[in-house]
């Protein structure tokens, strides 16, 4: 009993930062409606079974057979007003109603806890999204600044290249003029 919940907690705990159920960890105690022992698991399974089509069809079949066997006269243990059948239905209702109500109440508690965990998850996602947007804005500003600096450097390189070209032309002119004087 204790080891299964400890194992599931440790599985969640090891992946907690990256696991998408990490916000559900505080609500793990609500996972089982009736607890984790043998009786609790069987009671929950029984309560869940009441609403299934299999149960309704099986119960209808049993009631039909019961009535047919007693109406035809094949058996005489529960004749026409079917008092024993009424007693069986009353007994079933006496146990089914509290189990179903308990299951509904605990399911509502689980749904509420999961809704709170999902809200925390959405808030964490929104915060992470805001942080990513702020980082993107900061990186965009840095990129614009780098582009501006690159543009200034390109302009400076162009000016220096033009200045070097002018000096080269001037030097060439002086070298050519000096060479003709000789």
MOBELHU-V17791 format. One record per residue. RES is the residue in three letters. PHI is phi as a letter, one per 30 degrees, with the letter a starting at -180 (* if undefined). OMEGA is omega in radians with two decimals (none if undefined). Layout:
BEGIN
[[RES	PHI	OMEGA] [RES	PHI	OMEGA]]
END
This chain:
BEGIN
[[UNK	*	-3.09] [UNK	d	-3.07] [UNK	d	-3.12] [UNK	d	3.12] [UNK	d	3.09] [UNK	d	3.12] [UNK	d	-3.13] [UNK	d	3.09] [UNK	d	-3.12] [UNK	d	3.08] [UNK	d	3.10] [UNK	d	-3.04] [UNK	d	-3.12] [UNK	d	-3.14] [UNK	c	-2.97] [UNK	e	-3.09] [UNK	d	-3.07] [UNK	c	-3.07] [UNK	d	-3.07] [UNK	d	3.05] [UNK	c	-3.04] [UNK	d	3.11] [UNK	d	3.13] [UNK	c	-3.10] [UNK	e	-3.14] [UNK	d	-3.05] [UNK	c	-3.13] [UNK	d	-3.12] [UNK	d	3.14] [UNK	c	-3.03] [UNK	d	-3.12] [UNK	c	-3.04] [UNK	d	-3.03] [UNK	c	-3.07] [UNK	j	-3.07] [UNK	c	3.13] [UNK	d	-3.05] [UNK	e	-3.10] [UNK	d	-3.11] [UNK	d	3.13] [UNK	d	3.12] [UNK	d	3.13] [UNK	d	3.11] [UNK	d	3.11] [UNK	d	3.12] [UNK	d	3.14] [UNK	d	3.12] [UNK	d	-3.11] [UNK	d	-3.09] [UNK	e	-3.07] [UNK	c	-3.07] [UNK	d	3.08] [UNK	d	3.13] [UNK	d	3.13] [UNK	d	-3.11] [UNK	d	3.12] [UNK	d	-3.13] [UNK	d	-3.14] [UNK	d	3.10] [UNK	d	3.12] [UNK	d	-3.14] [UNK	d	-3.14] [UNK	d	3.12] [UNK	d	3.12] [UNK	d	3.14] [UNK	e	-3.10] [UNK	d	-3.13] [UNK	d	-3.13] [UNK	d	-3.10] [UNK	d	-3.14] [UNK	d	3.13] [UNK	d	-3.14] [UNK	j	3.12] [UNK	d	3.02] [UNK	b	-3.11] [UNK	b	-3.07] [UNK	d	3.10] [UNK	b	-3.07] [UNK	d	-2.79] [UNK	e	-3.06] [UNK	d	3.07] [UNK	h	-3.11] [UNK	d	3.12] [UNK	d	3.08] [UNK	d	3.06] [UNK	d	3.11] [UNK	d	3.10] [UNK	d	3.10] [UNK	d	3.11] [UNK	d	3.11] [UNK	d	3.11] [UNK	d	-3.14] [UNK	d	-3.14] [UNK	d	3.11] [UNK	c	-3.05] [UNK	d	-3.06] [UNK	e	3.13] [UNK	d	3.11] [UNK	d	-3.13] [UNK	d	3.11] [UNK	d	3.10] [UNK	d	3.12] [UNK	d	3.12] [UNK	d	3.14] [UNK	d	3.14] [UNK	d	3.09] [UNK	d	3.08] [UNK	d	3.08] [UNK	d	3.12] [UNK	d	3.14] [UNK	d	3.11] [UNK	d	3.14] [UNK	d	3.12] [UNK	d	3.09] [UNK	d	3.09] [UNK	d	3.11] [UNK	d	3.10] [UNK	d	3.09] [UNK	d	3.08] [UNK	d	3.13] [UNK	d	3.11] [UNK	d	3.10] [UNK	d	3.11] [UNK	d	3.09] [UNK	d	3.12] [UNK	d	3.11] [UNK	d	3.11] [UNK	d	3.11] [UNK	d	3.09] [UNK	d	3.12] [UNK	d	3.10] [UNK	d	3.13] [UNK	d	3.11] [UNK	d	3.11] [UNK	d	3.11] [UNK	d	3.11] [UNK	d	3.11] [UNK	d	3.14] [UNK	d	3.09] [UNK	d	3.10] [UNK	d	3.10] [UNK	d	3.12] [UNK	d	3.09] [UNK	d	3.11] [UNK	d	3.09] [UNK	d	3.08] [UNK	d	3.10] [UNK	d	3.11] [UNK	d	3.11] [UNK	d	3.11] [UNK	d	3.11] [UNK	d	3.11] [UNK	d	3.11] [UNK	d	3.10] [UNK	d	3.13] [UNK	d	3.10] [UNK	d	3.13] [UNK	d	3.13] [UNK	d	3.12] [UNK	d	3.10] [UNK	d	3.11] [UNK	d	3.13] [UNK	d	3.10] [UNK	d	3.12] [UNK	d	3.13] [UNK	d	3.11] [UNK	d	3.13] [UNK	d	3.11] [UNK	d	3.14] [UNK	d	3.12] [UNK	d	3.13] [UNK	d	3.12] [UNK	d	-3.12] [UNK	d	3.14] [UNK	d	-3.13] [UNK	d	3.11] [UNK	d	3.14] [UNK	d	-3.11] [UNK	d	3.12] [UNK	d	3.13] [UNK	d	-3.12] [UNK	d	none]]
END
